[in-house]
Amino acid sequence: MGLLTWLIIGGLAGWVAGLVVKGRGFGLLGNIVIGIIGALLGGWLAGAVLNIQDPVSGFNLATFIVALLGAIILLYLVKILRFR
C-alpha cells in the first residue's frame, strides 16, 4: 500500500476514532496523527496476532476497519499513559 493511501486511510481512521472515543481525543490534528500510527498498529496486529494475510490491501472497507481499530486502541493507550 502506498504512502498516500496510508495517510488518507490513517487520517480518516483517526478522525472517526476521535468521534468514537468521545472525550479522549487530542484535537483534529492529533487524532489524525494517532490515526496514521494506529493504522500501522492495526495492520501489524491483524497480521501478527490474528494471522490475517495482507490485512492492509489498499483503499477498501477492510483496510479502513483495521486502521480504525488500531487508532481506537492507540487513542485509549495514549490517554491512559498521558494521565499517569
Summary of the structure (lengths in Angstrom):
residues: 84
radius of gyration: 12.0
end to end distance: 35.7
largest distance: 36.7
contacts: 282
relative contact order: 0.22
helix: 74%
strand: 0%
